[in-house]
Amino acid sequence: DSMAALILQQGYCENFEMPYRNKGGQEVIGLVSARVLSLDGQPHVLTITRDVTAEKAAALALQQSEERYRMLAENMKDVIWRFDPEAGRFLYISPSVQNLLGYTVEELMAKPMADHFTSESAAFVRQRIADTLTDFRAAKQPLDYCDEVEQICKDGSTVWTEGITRYFVNPQTGQVEISGVTRDISARKIAEAKLL
């Protein structure tokens, strides 16, 4: 419906987007609200127009940026994640985890952390988190670590991964979190074994 048709039909319109040309001849987007008023027995239309060109451009830029990051997160080989060591649960896992382990994000988020690893690696990770939390609280500054662990894929196979992690305090929540990047190092482990 056009703005005029809405005003004729219901006597008003709210937040109707219309293109305009400003004084400089540039096209801008106006958000128009209008209402029919009676003045001295004659109908008049009162309109308020707000220039929303900048807001529309910012919203489009944000949408494009989110689409680019989503495509990057879904197609990259490395897995990006955030973990709450106090609660023992992941806060975020990038969709690229399906390329590495075969699980969807939802499937992994529903599993206990220990189920992500072989028993030896799970024991190592539990002890590593306990030790590094102690170190982090003593240092009172972000600390970085790099570890190799064996993870279990959905098909039952295993894959050696390298996790580069950072312990930090989330400024919004005040809670300790671990952020990390995990990558497949199976080929490197095979090459190293051949050299032994």
One Martini backbone bead per residue (centre of mass of N, CA, C, O) as a GRO file, in nm:
protein
  196
    1ASP     BB    1   0.099   0.034   0.018
    2SER     BB    2   0.047   0.351   0.016
    3MET     BB    3   0.046   0.626   0.201
    4ALA     BB    4  -0.219   0.751   0.092
    5ALA     BB    5  -0.393   0.495   0.124
    6LEU     BB    6  -0.362   0.471   0.432
    7ILE     BB    7  -0.481   0.745   0.506
    8LEU     BB    8  -0.759   0.701   0.370
    9GLN     BB    9  -0.831   0.434   0.523
   10GLN     BB   10  -0.720   0.519   0.849
   11GLY     BB   11  -0.592   0.830   0.896
   12TYR     BB   12  -0.301   0.685   0.898
   13CYS     BB   13   0.064   0.664   0.951
   14GLU     BB   14   0.356   0.451   1.033
   15ASN     BB   15   0.667   0.417   0.944
   16PHE     BB   16   0.715   0.520   0.642
   17GLU     BB   17   0.903   0.444   0.371
   18MET     BB   18   1.088   0.708   0.193
   19PRO     BB   19   1.208   0.861  -0.076
   20TYR     BB   20   1.444   1.136  -0.102
   21ARG     BB   21   1.545   1.473  -0.167
   22ASN     BB   22   1.773   1.679  -0.089
   23LYS     BB   23   1.922   1.980  -0.127
   24GLY     BB   24   2.177   1.825  -0.272
   25GLY     BB   25   2.027   1.568  -0.434
   26GLN     BB   26   2.015   1.344  -0.236
   27GLU     BB   27   1.929   1.032  -0.148
   28VAL     BB   28   1.685   0.959   0.100
   29ILE     BB   29   1.555   0.816   0.402
   30GLY     BB   30   1.221   0.827   0.513
   31LEU     BB   31   1.033   0.844   0.819
   32VAL     BB   32   0.681   0.828   0.812
   33SER     BB   33   0.433   1.022   0.983
   34ALA     BB   34   0.065   1.031   0.965
   35ARG     BB   35  -0.224   1.265   1.006
   36VAL     BB   36  -0.556   1.336   1.026
   37LEU     BB   37  -0.682   1.672   1.045
   38SER     BB   38  -0.902   1.914   1.188
   39LEU     BB   39  -0.926   2.250   1.043
   40ASP     BB   40  -1.186   2.432   1.029
   41GLY     BB   41  -1.326   2.166   0.887
   42GLN     BB   42  -1.052   2.081   0.758
   43PRO     BB   43  -0.853   1.863   0.605
   44HIS     BB   44  -0.536   1.752   0.736
   45VAL     BB   45  -0.183   1.677   0.701
   46LEU     BB   46   0.031   1.542   0.938
   47THR     BB   47   0.391   1.540   0.925
   48ILE     BB   48   0.668   1.316   1.002
   49THR     BB   49   1.021   1.334   0.925
   50ARG     BB   50   1.291   1.094   0.923
   51ASP     BB   51   1.625   1.050   0.886
   52VAL     BB   52   1.748   0.696   0.803
   53THR     BB   53   2.006   0.649   0.632
   54ALA     BB   54   2.227   0.576   0.841
   55GLU     BB   55   2.078   0.338   0.973
   56LYS     BB   56   2.047   0.167   0.715
   57ALA     BB   57   2.351   0.147   0.652
   58ALA     BB   58   2.433   0.016   0.922
   59ALA     BB   59   2.250  -0.235   0.900
   60LEU     BB   60   2.375  -0.340   0.637
   61ALA     BB   61   2.668  -0.361   0.734
   62LEU     BB   62   2.607  -0.561   0.963
   63GLN     BB   63   2.486  -0.785   0.791
   64GLN     BB   64   2.736  -0.827   0.609
   65SER     BB   65   2.932  -0.890   0.839
   66GLU     BB   66   2.781  -1.136   0.954
   67GLU     BB   67   2.795  -1.303   0.693
   68ARG     BB   68   3.102  -1.317   0.674
   69TYR     BB   69   3.154  -1.449   0.955
   70ARG     BB   70   2.977  -1.696   0.908
   71MET     BB   71   3.133  -1.806   0.665
   72LEU     BB   72   3.402  -1.827   0.810
   73ALA     BB   73   3.309  -2.013   1.050
   74GLU     BB   74   3.199  -2.250   0.858
   75ASN     BB   75   3.481  -2.283   0.661
   76MET     BB   76   3.684  -2.320   0.854
   77LYS     BB   77   3.915  -2.527   1.022
   78ASP     BB   78   3.907  -2.381   1.263
   79VAL     BB   79   3.822  -2.363   1.613
   80ILE     BB   80   3.607  -2.157   1.793
   81TRP     BB   81   3.608  -2.078   2.154
   82ARG     BB   82   3.413  -2.085   2.469
   83PHE     BB   83   3.481  -2.121   2.830
   84ASP     BB   84   3.344  -2.233   3.143
   85PRO     BB   85   3.522  -2.348   3.417
   86GLU     BB   86   3.313  -2.342   3.647
   87ALA     BB   87   3.070  -2.491   3.478
   88GLY     BB   88   3.177  -2.677   3.239
   89ARG     BB   89   3.109  -2.492   2.970
   90PHE     BB   90   3.012  -2.395   2.670
   91LEU     BB   91   2.950  -2.076   2.502
   92TYR     BB   92   3.121  -2.140   2.231
   93ILE     BB   93   3.098  -2.273   1.886
   94SER     BB   94   3.203  -2.313   1.588
   95PRO     BB   95   3.080  -2.452   1.293
   96SER     BB   96   3.366  -2.586   1.213
   97VAL     BB   97   3.343  -2.846   1.391
   98GLN     BB   98   3.218  -3.029   1.172
   99ASN     BB   99   3.486  -3.056   1.006
  100LEU     BB  100   3.646  -3.196   1.246
  101LEU     BB  101   3.409  -3.399   1.411
  102GLY     BB  102   3.089  -3.403   1.290
  103TYR     BB  103   2.960  -3.211   1.476
  104THR     BB  104   2.743  -3.013   1.595
  105VAL     BB  105   2.704  -2.761   1.803
  106GLU     BB  106   2.460  -2.877   1.957
  107GLU     BB  107   2.583  -3.152   2.022
  108LEU     BB  108   2.830  -3.046   2.185
  109MET     BB  109   2.679  -2.863   2.394
  110ALA     BB  110   2.525  -3.128   2.519
  111LYS     BB  111   2.803  -3.222   2.605
  112PRO     BB  112   3.034  -3.316   2.792
  113MET     BB  113   3.357  -3.231   2.785
  114ALA     BB  114   3.482  -3.522   2.817
  115ASP     BB  115   3.341  -3.634   2.543
  116HIS     BB  116   3.559  -3.487   2.344
  117PHE     BB  117   3.760  -3.703   2.467
  118THR     BB  118   3.978  -3.892   2.553
  119SER     BB  119   4.060  -4.015   2.854
  120GLU     BB  120   4.345  -3.893   2.866
  121SER     BB  121   4.270  -3.606   2.770
  122ALA     BB  122   4.054  -3.547   2.984
  123ALA     BB  123   4.246  -3.561   3.226
  124PHE     BB  124   4.436  -3.340   3.129
  125VAL     BB  125   4.229  -3.107   3.104
  126ARG     BB  126   4.133  -3.101   3.396
  127GLN     BB  127   4.415  -3.042   3.518
  128ARG     BB  128   4.486  -2.794   3.349
  129ILE     BB  129   4.257  -2.613   3.446
  130ALA     BB  130   4.324  -2.617   3.746
  131ASP     BB  131   4.615  -2.504   3.719
  132THR     BB  132   4.555  -2.245   3.541
  133LEU     BB  133   4.363  -2.109   3.738
  134THR     BB  134   4.572  -2.065   3.956
  135ASP     BB  135   4.769  -1.899   3.784
  136PHE     BB  136   4.568  -1.674   3.701
  137ARG     BB  137   4.493  -1.572   3.987
  138ALA     BB  138   4.789  -1.492   4.053
  139ALA     BB  139   4.849  -1.302   3.800
  140LYS     BB  140   4.607  -1.109   3.699
  141GLN     BB  141   4.633  -1.210   3.392
  142PRO     BB  142   4.654  -1.298   3.092
  143LEU     BB  143   4.678  -1.642   2.971
  144ASP     BB  144   4.881  -1.861   2.771
  145TYR     BB  145   4.820  -2.169   2.578
  146CYS     BB  146   4.961  -2.498   2.460
  147ASP     BB  147   4.788  -2.794   2.340
  148GLU     BB  148   4.769  -3.155   2.314
  149VAL     BB  149   4.486  -3.343   2.184
  150GLU     BB  150   4.243  -3.608   2.186
  151GLN     BB  151   3.970  -3.648   1.971
  152ILE     BB  152   3.627  -3.724   1.917
  153CYS     BB  153   3.444  -3.841   1.669
  154LYS     BB  154   3.138  -3.927   1.549
  155ASP     BB  155   3.264  -4.198   1.400
  156GLY     BB  156   3.504  -4.278   1.635
  157SER     BB  157   3.729  -4.132   1.568
  158THR     BB  158   4.046  -3.967   1.583
  159VAL     BB  159   4.200  -3.643   1.677
  160TRP     BB  160   4.459  -3.430   1.659
  161THR     BB  161   4.500  -3.138   1.870
  162GLU     BB  162   4.542  -2.784   1.888
  163GLY     BB  163   4.539  -2.562   2.175
  164ILE     BB  164   4.476  -2.216   2.193
  165THR     BB  165   4.482  -2.037   2.501
  166ARG     BB  166   4.278  -1.801   2.704
  167TYR     BB  167   4.284  -1.636   3.007
  168PHE     BB  168   3.996  -1.449   3.139
  169VAL     BB  169   3.806  -1.162   3.217
  170ASN     BB  170   3.487  -1.085   3.189
  171PRO     BB  171   3.369  -0.761   3.189
  172GLN     BB  172   3.057  -0.822   3.211
  173THR     BB  173   3.069  -1.072   3.445
  174GLY     BB  174   3.356  -1.145   3.603
  175GLN     BB  175   3.435  -1.406   3.462
  176VAL     BB  176   3.601  -1.680   3.394
  177GLU     BB  177   3.762  -1.744   3.077
  178ILE     BB  178   3.797  -1.944   2.776
  179SER     BB  179   3.984  -1.901   2.489
  180GLY     BB  180   3.989  -2.064   2.153
  181VAL     BB  181   4.201  -2.260   1.926
  182THR     BB  182   4.137  -2.534   1.705
  183ARG     BB  183   4.355  -2.783   1.548
  184ASP     BB  184   4.465  -2.996   1.309
  185ILE     BB  185   4.759  -3.237   1.380
  186SER     BB  186   4.782  -3.524   1.251
  187ALA     BB  187   5.004  -3.495   1.035
  188ARG     BB  188   5.225  -3.413   1.235
  189LYS     BB  189   5.216  -3.668   1.413
  190ILE     BB  190   5.294  -3.865   1.190
  191ALA     BB  191   5.567  -3.736   1.116
  192GLU     BB  192   5.692  -3.763   1.399
  193ALA     BB  193   5.671  -4.077   1.418
  194LYS     BB  194   5.865  -4.132   1.171
  195LEU     BB  195   6.124  -4.000   1.318
  196LEU     BB  196   6.151  -4.222   1.561
   0.00000   0.00000   0.00000
